[in-house]
Amino acid sequence: MSEFNKDDYLNDLPDADELAGQGAPADDAAKPADSQPADQPAAPKPEEGPADAGNGDQQDADEDTLTPLGKAKKEAADYLEALQRERAEFINYRNRAKKEQDRFRQHGIIDVLTALLPALDDIDRIREHSEMDDSFKAVAAKIDKAFEKFGVEKFGEKGEDFDPTKHDAILHKPDPNAEKETVDTVVEAGYRIGDRVIRAARVVVASPQA
């Protein structure tokens, strides 16, 4: 049996640097298995919804982005718009109420005038065919002024042109001197309020001879 030589045994062993190089893991092996290579395309991003989806949400978002001063201005503008609408509705209501009031007032005047027409006709006949004392003239004048105050206009006089829209001809009398139809005699005076004829004047018409 050969003698064990210590120096020869130590010389046959590999160096420590070689052992360290063989045991170190490669750079690629050290990377985690789930890592993504640089040359591969990135994963697609999830699709975004339409930009205009949810107008109400967008409005809420806009309001949330307003400053306190901006919110106060917007609230003031909303109140002003509501106030203007209320004012317009009130003006329309007031105008309608005034028209209705004027219409009812006119109807009341017409009812009173219609009831007094026989008395007014008698006063006119007395004026035309007899002498009136001062007291009676004063009463008749007051009645005329009272109706004028309420917009009642009396019409129908001898010599004026005949107008079938306001004259009611009860008789046509040929007149050799007449060049056109004129009122010859007023039997009953006419009355109107504005453009509305309450009663046409009843007249005798002088007509040119054929």
Buried (B, 14 or more C-beta within 10 A) or exposed (E): EEEEEEEEEEEEEEEEEEEEEEEEEEEEEEEEEEEEEEEEEEEEEEEEEEEEEEEEEEEEEEEEEEEEEEEEEEEEEEEEEEEEEEEEEEEEEEEEEEEEEEEEEBEEBBEEBEEBBEEBBEBBEBEEEEEEEEEBBEEBEEBBEEBEEBEBEBBBEEEBEBEEEBBBBEEEEEBEEBEEBBBBEBBBBBBBBEEEBBBBBBBBBBBEEE
